[in-house]
Amino acid sequence: QLRLVESGGGLVQPGGSLRLSCTASGFTFNTSAMTWFRQTPGRLRELVAAIIETGDTTNYMDSVRGRFTISRDNDKNTVDLEMNSLKPEDTAVYYCSVLLRSNRYWGQGTQVTVSS
């Protein structure tokens, strides 16, 4: 059974940092591109960052580029999102996701709140 389990969310002050982690199981992780999305109430889920199977290529939404870093460990089946210089507008539920055979799978999400 495919599972994506996120961890690492929480409350942080503006300018602070958090590291999210997603542990994957139930599919061939090292042949799958992985993504992080986020969602705030009343808005569509938006793609934050993506990383290809080997980890050699990454992509970011404009508003987080230079502040967030996505990485993966294919030995541990994990994909992380390091978030620095956090802003209140980064507040959202963050989801780990994978697209397999035209089906997108999601984790349960982890809340990130940036507030003083």
C-alpha positions as CSV (number, residue, x, y, z in Angstrom):
1,Q,0.0,0.0,0.0
2,L,1.4,3.4,-1.0
3,R,2.0,5.7,1.9
4,L,3.4,9.2,2.2
5,V,4.0,10.5,5.8
6,E,5.0,14.1,6.4
7,S,6.6,15.4,9.6
8,G,8.3,18.5,10.8
9,G,5.7,21.2,10.7
10,G,5.0,23.6,13.5
11,L,5.0,27.2,14.6
12,V,7.9,29.4,13.7
13,Q,8.6,33.2,13.9
14,P,9.1,35.2,10.7
15,G,12.7,34.8,9.5
16,G,12.9,31.4,11.1
17,S,13.5,27.9,9.6
18,L,11.8,24.6,9.5
19,R,12.6,21.3,7.9
20,L,9.8,19.1,6.6
21,S,10.4,15.4,5.9
22,C,8.3,12.9,4.0
23,T,8.8,9.1,4.3
24,A,7.5,7.1,1.4
25,S,6.6,3.4,1.0
26,G,4.7,1.1,-1.2
27,F,6.2,2.2,-4.5
28,T,9.6,2.3,-6.2
29,F,10.8,5.6,-4.7
30,N,14.1,5.8,-6.6
31,T,12.3,5.9,-10.0
32,S,9.7,8.5,-9.0
33,A,9.9,12.3,-9.1
34,M,8.7,13.8,-5.8
35,T,6.9,17.1,-5.0
36,W,5.9,19.3,-2.2
37,F,2.6,21.2,-2.4
38,R,1.0,23.6,0.0
39,Q,-2.6,24.8,0.6
40,T,-4.3,27.6,2.5
41,P,-8.0,27.7,3.2
42,G,-10.0,28.8,0.2
43,R,-7.2,28.4,-2.2
44,L,-6.1,25.7,-4.6
45,R,-3.2,23.5,-3.7
46,E,0.0,24.9,-5.2
47,L,3.2,23.3,-6.2
48,V,6.1,24.4,-4.0
49,A,9.0,22.3,-5.1
50,A,9.9,19.3,-7.2
51,I,12.8,16.9,-7.5
52,I,13.6,14.3,-10.1
53,E,14.4,10.7,-9.4
54,T,18.1,11.1,-9.1
55,G,17.9,14.4,-7.2
56,D,20.0,16.2,-9.8
57,T,17.3,18.6,-10.9
58,T,15.0,20.6,-8.8
59,N,12.4,23.3,-9.4
60,Y,10.6,25.8,-7.2
61,M,7.8,28.2,-7.3
62,D,9.0,31.8,-7.7
63,S,8.0,32.9,-4.2
64,V,10.2,30.3,-2.4
65,R,13.1,30.1,-4.8
66,G,16.3,30.9,-2.9
67,R,14.7,30.3,0.5
68,F,13.5,26.6,0.2
69,T,15.6,23.6,-0.7
70,I,14.2,20.2,-1.7
71,S,16.3,17.1,-1.3
72,R,15.9,13.4,-1.3
73,D,17.6,10.3,0.1
74,N,16.9,7.3,-2.1
75,D,18.4,4.9,0.4
76,K,15.9,6.0,3.1
77,N,13.0,6.8,0.8
78,T,12.7,10.3,2.1
79,V,12.2,13.7,0.5
80,D,12.8,16.8,2.6
81,L,12.0,20.5,2.3
82,E,14.3,22.8,4.1
83,M,12.6,26.2,4.6
84,N,14.5,29.3,5.5
85,S,13.7,33.0,5.9
86,L,10.1,32.0,6.5
87,K,7.4,34.6,5.9
88,P,3.8,34.7,7.2
89,E,2.6,34.1,3.7
90,D,4.3,30.7,3.8
91,T,1.7,29.6,6.4
92,A,-0.1,26.6,4.9
93,V,-0.6,22.9,5.1
94,Y,2.3,21.3,3.3
95,Y,1.8,18.0,1.4
96,C,4.2,15.5,0.0
97,S,3.0,14.0,-3.3
98,V,3.9,11.6,-6.1
99,L,2.4,11.1,-9.5
100,L,2.3,7.4,-10.6
101,R,0.6,6.2,-13.7
102,S,-1.5,9.4,-14.0
103,N,-2.7,9.1,-10.4
104,R,-1.5,11.6,-7.9
105,Y,-1.0,10.5,-4.3
106,W,-0.9,12.7,-1.2
107,G,0.3,12.5,2.3
108,Q,-1.9,13.7,5.2
109,G,-0.2,17.0,5.3
110,T,1.7,18.9,8.0
111,Q,0.8,22.4,9.2
112,V,3.3,25.2,9.0
113,T,2.5,28.4,10.7
114,V,4.7,31.5,10.5
115,S,3.7,34.1,13.0
116,S,5.2,36.3,15.7
